[in-house]
Amino acid sequence: MSTTHGPRRWRLAAVAALVTLLAAACAGGGDAAEETVPESERPGGTLSIGLSADPNGVDAAVVNQVWRTVARALTDSLVFFNPETQEIEPWLATDWTVEDARVYTFTLRDDVTFHDGTKLTSEVVKKNFESLARPGIHSSAKTIVEGIKEIRTPAENVVEVEFEKPNAAFLVSLSRAHAGIVSAKTAELPVEERQKAIDGSGPFSLEEYTPNQRIVLKKRADYDWAPEYFGRSGPAYLDEVVYKIIPEDSVRNGAVIAGDELQFIYWVNAKYVSQLEGAGLTITETVNPATGTEWPVNTSSPFLQDVRVRQALQHGIDREEFTKLVSGGYDKVAKGPLSEANPYFSDQSEYLTYDPELSKKLLDEAGWSEVGADGIRVNADGERLSLRFPRDGAAEQVVQAQWKELGIELVLDPPLDAEANEKLLSGEYDIAYWYHSTPDPDVLRANYGVATGSDRSFIAEDDKAGQQLDALLQEQNTLTDKAERQAVVDEASQLLVEDAYVLPIVNDTDIWAFQPTVHDIQPVGLDQYLYNAWLSEK
């Protein structure tokens, strides 16, 4: 089967739930001001955004989280995912053909340049894809190019990507900042250098990155290739964007309320929403369209090879209580491994019920029937049922307390930030954490696939259910028929939670707070687009 994208848009299957959630999220504050200030008169100026922590870099291919903020302003992608129509639309690529979800041929724009003045060509795109396969690249980026057989450049503005097997998720994955196109020079940089300095084709260029202090972006005056979704062409309105690292919630909140040092804060703790609203700030919410927060279970751990222990953990989480305590109800209780905003969501709630008595019964059956003097269960060998987890925060402490009631110890032992990704993929922890943000079911393969994927549950060769799960995860990414793919995704989703290879916790809701003078910061999923953002007078 071959499909062609030309002047008309190549349509993905529309899903009403995601359209509703994301379309609502795209309606930022300042609508009244928009009506009275024509585009030609919208002022530039500096937008200051407060972050709670240094993202440890500026390149989404190398470090996590920065895709939501800085990276999306610096790099463009080959294609754009329209959150309202669920369509993949042109961006750096003007059109493309797809043959059996295995061979993708892109025609590139001929007017795009990078911040260093070099031109976008098929050879540059080829270097980009090759660079994502290198050691040190973040797993979210690396999985996008897994399985590529060959990259061909038959013309300066034509690039062909051929996979060993069909890859139905490739176009959606390419729309993410993880696959943002960078200059040839950046693509060739050592990974440790690339994360500190990136040269993209986005509407802003990197002016300064001072770790743990600030990141400064400058407008590109010659930018003129935004997706049609944004309704205009030409450069961004803002002259400058400054991200300030302010770890303390109280200091960050106070700064945005005053409105001089900061005008916008991202990832607001729900407990401060009423305070910020009362101070006159605008609040917006965006639901993760992929997975939400979930905890992969390390099935290679001697404590967790027994499915009954994993199921005890699954039924030992009171997700309703978790959501109330951690987010004040802003997050949504997980109903499966995929977010309800994902186009391929299916409700697996029956395997996620809170049933502590069932958990205790399962633990007894698995040989953890004795309880030590400290309240923690022990087995016949005297080993305590103690599990390591790589975070220590209010959210983790809620589950820690719930499992302690069952006789399970959860030791909260976070690694250094610089070591986190490597250690999460090493199997060092009994349980880890993860979420994904791409609105496609292939996020499950990317996280839990064995043949291809990150194998975050460390599935053994003799784990028959695990091998069946991997076969399903690999198969769904070869299917182009929506109904066929949905059926396979549903089966994989059930197996993931029924046998507790993953513990879905909540569907995350990102909360933004900003001054009424800030207009049109637009989310696409959890990505933060600053192209149309502008500031009005107080």
C-alpha positions in Angstrom: 0.0 0.0 0.0 1.3 3.4 -0.9 0.0 6.8 0.2 1.0 10.2 -1.1 0.9 13.5 0.7 0.6 16.5 -1.7 -1.2 19.8 -1.4 -4.0 18.0 0.5 -3.2 16.8 4.0 -2.4 13.3 4.9 -5.1 12.4 7.4 -4.7 10.4 10.5 -7.7 8.8 12.2 -9.5 11.6 14.1 -10.3 10.8 17.7 -12.9 13.1 19.3 -11.5 12.9 22.9 -8.1 14.1 22.0 -9.3 16.7 19.7 -11.5 18.2 22.4 -8.8 18.1 25.1 -6.1 19.6 22.9 -8.2 22.2 21.2 -9.4 23.5 24.5 -5.8 23.6 25.7 -4.8 25.7 22.8 -7.1 28.5 23.8 -4.6 30.6 25.8 -5.3 33.8 27.7 -5.6 37.2 26.3 -8.4 36.7 23.7 -9.9 40.1 24.2 -6.5 41.8 23.7 -6.0 39.8 20.5 -9.1 41.3 19.0 -8.0 44.9 19.6 -4.3 44.6 18.7 -3.7 43.7 15.0 -0.9 41.4 14.1 1.2 44.2 12.6 1.2 46.1 15.8 1.9 43.3 18.3 5.0 44.4 20.2 8.1 42.3 20.7 9.9 42.6 24.0 11.2 39.9 26.4 9.2 37.1 27.8 10.6 35.7 31.1 9.6 32.1 32.0 10.4 30.5 35.3 11.5 26.8 35.5 11.8 24.8 38.7 15.1 23.1 37.6 17.8 23.2 35.1 16.9 20.9 32.2 20.6 19.9 32.0 20.8 20.9 28.4 19.0 22.5 25.4 18.8 19.6 22.9 15.8 17.3 23.2 17.7 14.5 21.4 20.1 14.4 24.4 18.3 15.4 27.5 14.7 14.8 28.7 12.1 17.4 29.5 13.6 20.2 27.5 11.4 19.2 24.5 8.5 20.7 26.4 10.1 24.2 26.5 13.4 25.4 25.1 14.0 22.8 22.4 10.8 23.4 20.5 11.6 27.1 20.0 15.1 26.2 18.6 14.3 23.4 16.2 11.7 22.6 13.6 10.6 19.2 12.5 10.0 17.6 9.1 6.3 17.4 9.8 3.8 19.0 12.1 1.1 17.2 14.2 -2.1 19.3 14.1 -3.8 18.7 17.5 -7.2 19.8 16.3 -7.5 17.7 13.2 -5.2 14.8 14.1 -3.4 15.3 10.8 0.2 15.2 9.9 0.9 18.4 8.0 3.9 20.0 6.2 6.7 21.8 7.9 10.3 21.5 6.8 9.0 18.8 4.4 6.5 20.1 1.8 5.2 16.7 0.9 5.9 13.0 1.3 5.0 9.5 0.1 4.6 6.4 2.3 4.9 2.9 0.9 3.6 0.1 3.1 4.6 2.1 6.2 8.2 1.1 5.4 9.6 3.5 2.8 9.1 7.2 3.5 10.2 9.8 0.8 10.2 13.5 1.8 10.5 16.5 -0.4 12.1 19.4 1.6 11.6 23.1 1.5 14.3 24.9 -0.5 14.3 28.2 1.6 15.2 26.9 5.1 18.4 27.9 6.8 19.9 27.1 10.2 21.1 29.7 12.7 24.6 29.4 11.3 23.4 30.3 7.8 23.8 26.9 6.3 21.0 25.4 4.2 18.6 22.6 4.9 19.4 19.7 2.5 18.7 16.0 2.2 22.3 15.3 3.4 21.7 17.3 6.5 18.5 15.3 7.3 20.4 12.1 6.7 23.1 13.2 9.2 20.4 14.1 11.7 18.8 10.6 11.5 22.2 8.9 11.7 23.2 11.1 14.7 20.1 9.9 16.7 21.4 6.3 16.7 24.7 7.2 18.5 25.5 6.3 22.1 24.5 9.0 24.6 21.4 10.0 22.6 18.2 9.9 24.8 16.1 6.8 24.4 13.0 8.9 23.4 15.0 10.1 20.3 16.9 6.9 19.6 13.7 4.8 19.3 12.4 7.0 16.5 15.2 5.8 14.1 15.4 2.2 15.3 15.0 -0.2 12.5 16.2 2.0 9.7 17.7 0.0 6.9 18.9 2.7 4.6 18.8 6.5 4.1 19.1 7.7 0.6 19.5 11.2 -0.8 18.6 11.1 -4.5 18.4 14.9 -4.8 19.4 17.9 -2.7 15.8 18.3 -1.5 14.7 14.7 -1.4 15.4 12.2 1.3 14.2 8.5 1.4 14.1 6.5 4.6 13.7 2.8 4.4 12.9 0.6 7.4 13.7 -3.1 7.8 10.0 -3.6 8.8 7.0 -1.3 8.6 7.0 1.6 11.1 3.5 3.0 11.3 4.4 5.5 14.0 7.3 7.2 12.1 5.5 10.3 10.9 3.9 11.1 14.3 7.3 10.5 16.0 9.0 12.9 13.5 6.7 15.7 14.6 8.3 15.8 18.1 11.1 18.0 19.3 13.1 14.8 20.0 13.5 14.6 16.2 14.0 18.4 15.7 16.3 19.0 12.7 19.6 20.6 13.5 22.5 21.8 11.3 25.1 19.4 10.0 27.6 20.9 12.5 25.4 20.2 15.5 24.5 16.7 14.3 28.2 15.9 14.2 29.1 17.3 17.6 30.0 14.9 20.5 26.8 14.3 22.5 28.2 16.1 25.6 28.8 19.2 23.6 25.5 19.0 21.6 23.4 19.2 24.8 24.9 22.6 25.6 24.8 24.3 22.2 22.3 23.6 19.4 22.0 25.2 16.0 18.5 24.6 14.6 16.2 26.2 12.1 13.5 27.4 14.6 12.1 30.9 15.2 14.6 31.5 18.0 18.3 30.9 18.3 20.3 30.1 21.4 22.0 33.2 22.8 23.1 31.9 26.2 23.0 28.8 28.4 24.3 29.2 31.9 23.6 26.0 33.8 21.4 26.4 36.9 20.8 30.1 36.1 19.3 30.9 32.8 18.7 30.2 29.1 18.4 33.1 26.6 16.8 32.8 23.2 16.9 35.5 20.5 14.4 36.0 17.6 15.5 35.1 14.1 14.5 38.0 11.8 14.6 35.8 8.7 12.4 33.0 10.0 9.6 32.3 7.5 8.6 28.6 7.4 6.1 28.1 10.3 3.4 25.4 9.8 0.1 26.6 8.5 -1.5 25.8 11.8 -0.2 29.0 13.3 -2.0 31.1 10.7 0.8 33.4 9.5 4.3 33.6 8.2 7.4 35.6 9.1 9.4 35.9 12.3 8.2 35.4 15.9 6.7 38.4 17.7 8.9 38.2 20.8 12.4 39.6 20.5 13.8 37.5 23.4 12.8 34.7 25.7 14.6 34.2 29.0 14.2 31.0 31.0 15.2 31.5 34.6 16.0 28.6 36.9 14.2 29.3 40.2 13.9 26.1 42.3 11.8 27.4 45.2 8.1 27.3 44.5 7.4 30.3 46.8 10.0 32.4 45.0 8.9 31.4 41.6 5.2 32.0 42.4 6.0 35.4 44.0 8.0 36.5 40.9 5.2 35.6 38.4 2.6 37.3 40.6 4.7 40.5 40.7 5.0 40.2 36.9 8.3 42.0 36.6 10.9 39.3 36.8 8.6 36.5 35.4 5.5 36.6 33.3 5.0 32.8 32.9 5.7 29.7 34.9 5.5 26.1 33.7 4.6 22.9 35.6 2.7 24.6 38.4 2.1 22.6 41.6 -1.7 22.2 41.8 -1.7 23.3 45.5 -0.8 26.8 44.4 -3.4 27.2 41.7 -6.0 29.0 43.9 -3.3 31.4 45.1 -2.2 32.2 41.6 -5.7 32.6 40.3 -6.5 34.9 43.2 -3.6 37.1 42.2 -5.1 37.5 38.7 -3.0 35.1 36.8 -4.4 33.0 33.9 -4.3 29.2 34.4 -4.4 26.6 31.6 -4.3 22.8 31.7 -3.0 20.4 29.1 -3.4 16.6 29.4 -0.6 14.3 28.3 -1.7 12.6 25.1 0.5 9.6 25.4 0.9 7.6 28.7 0.8 9.7 31.8 3.0 8.8 34.8 3.7 5.1 35.0 6.1 2.9 36.9 7.8 0.1 34.9 8.4 -3.0 37.0 11.8 -4.7 36.7 10.8 -8.3 36.1 14.5 -9.4 36.4 14.5 -8.4 40.0 14.4 -11.5 42.2 11.5 -10.0 44.2 9.4 -9.2 41.1 9.8 -12.2 38.8 6.7 -13.7 40.4 3.7 -12.2 38.7 1.7 -12.4 41.9 4.0 -10.0 43.7 3.7 -7.5 40.7 -0.1 -7.9 40.8 0.0 -7.2 44.6 1.8 -3.9 43.8 -0.8 -3.1 41.1 -3.8 -3.6 43.4 -2.0 -2.0 46.4 -2.1 1.5 44.9 -5.0 3.7 45.8 -5.0 5.9 42.7 -7.9 8.1 43.8 -6.1 9.0 47.0 -2.9 9.5 45.1 -4.5 12.0 42.7 -6.1 13.9 45.5 -3.0 14.2 47.6 -0.5 14.8 44.9 -2.3 17.0 42.4 -5.5 18.1 44.2 -7.5 16.2 41.6 -6.0 18.0 38.5 -4.3 14.8 37.3 -6.6 12.0 36.2 -6.6 8.5 37.6 -4.9 6.1 35.1 -7.3 3.7 33.4 -4.6 1.9 31.4 -1.1 2.2 30.1 -2.2 4.8 27.5 -3.7 8.2 28.4 -7.4 8.7 27.8 -6.2 11.5 25.4 -4.3 8.9 23.3 -6.0 8.0 20.0 -5.7 4.3 20.8 -6.8 4.4 24.5 -8.7 1.4 25.9 -10.1 1.2 29.4 -8.2 -1.4 31.5 -9.5 -0.2 34.8 -10.6 -3.7 35.9 -6.9 -4.6 36.4 -6.1 -1.4 38.3 -8.6 -1.7 41.2 -7.5 -0.8 44.7 -7.9 -4.0 46.6 -5.4 -4.3 49.6 -6.9 -7.6 50.7 -6.3 -9.1 47.3 -2.7 -7.7 47.5 -2.1 -9.4 50.9 -3.5 -12.7 49.6 -1.3 -12.6 46.5 1.8 -11.9 48.7 0.9 -14.7 51.0 0.6 -17.1 48.0 3.9 -15.9 46.6 5.8 -16.9 49.8 5.8 -13.5 51.6 3.4 -14.5 54.4 5.6 -13.7 57.4 5.9 -10.1 58.7 9.0 -8.9 60.5 9.2 -6.8 63.6 9.5 -3.7 61.5 6.3 -4.5 59.6 8.0 -5.5 56.4 7.3 -9.0 54.9 10.0 -11.6 54.7 10.3 -14.8 52.8 11.5 -18.3 53.8 15.1 -17.2 53.4 14.6 -14.2 55.7 14.8 -11.7 52.9 12.8 -8.5 53.4 10.4 -7.4 50.7 12.3 -4.1 50.1 12.2 -2.4 46.7 14.3 0.5 45.3 12.8 3.4 43.4 14.8 6.3 41.8 12.8 9.2 43.0 12.0 10.8 46.4 9.1 13.3 46.4 5.6 13.8 47.7 4.1 11.6 44.9 6.4 8.7 45.6 5.9 9.0 49.4 2.2 8.5 48.9 2.7 5.1 47.3 5.5 4.3 49.8 2.9 4.8 52.6 0.2 2.7 50.8 2.6 -0.2 50.2 3.9 -0.1 53.8 0.4 -1.0 54.9 0.8 -4.2 52.9 4.3 -5.0 54.4 6.3 -3.7 51.4 9.2 -1.4 51.8 9.8 1.2 49.0 13.2 2.7 49.4 13.3 6.1 47.7 16.9 6.4 46.3 17.2 8.9 43.5 20.4 9.0 41.3 22.2 12.1 40.3 20.4 13.9 37.5 23.2 13.4 35.0 23.1 9.6 35.6 19.3 9.2 35.7 18.6 8.0 32.2 21.5 5.5 32.1 20.6 4.1 35.5 16.8 3.8 34.6 17.8 1.7 31.6 20.4 -0.4 33.5 18.1 -2.5 35.6 19.6 -1.2 38.8 16.2 -0.3 40.3 13.3 -2.7 41.2 10.8 -0.2 39.9 11.4 2.9 37.8 9.3 5.7 36.4 8.5 6.9 32.9 6.0 8.6 30.7 5.9 9.5 27.1 4.2 12.3 25.3 3.8 11.3 21.6 0.1 10.8 20.7 0.5 7.4 19.2 0.3 3.8 20.7 3.8 3.1 19.7 5.0 4.8 22.9 4.3 1.4 24.5 6.8 -0.3 22.2 9.2 2.5 22.7 9.0 2.0 26.5 8.5 -1.8 26.9 9.5 -3.4 23.6 12.3 -6.0 23.7 13.2 -6.6 20.0 13.1 -2.9 19.5 12.4 -0.4 22.3 13.7 0.4 25.7 12.6 -2.8 27.4 12.0 -1.0 30.7 10.5 -4.1 32.3 13.6 -6.2 31.5 11.6 -9.1 30.1 13.4 -12.4 30.2 13.6 -14.9 27.3 11.8 -17.6 29.3 8.9 -15.2 30.3 6.3 -16.5 27.9 3.7 -13.7 28.7 6.5 -11.1 28.4 7.5 -12.5 25.0 3.9 -12.5 23.9 3.7 -8.9 25.0 6.8 -8.0 23.0 5.4 -9.7 19.9 2.2 -7.6 20.2 4.1 -4.4 20.7 6.3 -5.0 17.6 3.3 -6.1 15.5 1.1 -3.0 16.2 3.8 -0.7 14.6 3.6 -2.7 11.4 -0.2 -2.2 10.9 -1.7 0.6 8.9 -5.3 -0.4 9.3 -6.8 1.5 12.3 -9.1 -1.3 13.5 -6.4 -4.0 13.2 -3.9 -1.9 15.0 -6.4 -1.0 17.7 -7.1 -4.6 18.4 -3.5 -5.5 18.8 -2.9 -2.4 21.0 -5.8 -3.3 23.2 -4.4 -6.8 23.7 -1.0 -5.5 24.6 -2.5 -2.8 26.9 -4.4 -5.5 28.9 -1.3 -7.8 29.2 0.9 -4.9 30.4 -1.4 -4.1 33.3 -2.9 -7.5 34.1 0.5 -9.1 34.5 1.8 -5.8 36.0 4.8 -5.2 33.7 3.9 -1.6 34.3 2.0 0.3 37.1 0.0 3.1 35.5 -0.5 5.8 38.2 -2.1 8.9 36.7 -2.6 10.8 33.4 -0.6 14.0 33.9 -2.2 17.4 33.5 0.4 20.2 32.9 -0.6 23.5 34.5 0.7 26.8 33.3 0.2 30.1 35.1 0.9 33.5 33.4 0.2 37.2 33.5 -2.8 38.5 31.5 -0.3 40.4 29.4 1.0 37.1 27.9 -0.9 35.9 24.8 -0.8 32.8 22.5 1.7 30.5 24.0 0.3 27.4 22.3 0.5 23.8 23.4 0.6 20.9 21.0 0.3 18.1 23.4 2.8 19.1 26.0 5.1 20.9 23.6 5.2 24.7 24.3 5.2 26.8 21.1 6.3 30.4 21.4 6.1 31.4 17.7 2.8 33.3 18.1 3.4 34.5 21.7 3.3 38.2 22.3 3.1 40.6 25.3 0.6 43.4 25.7 0.8 46.5 27.9 -0.3 46.2 31.5 
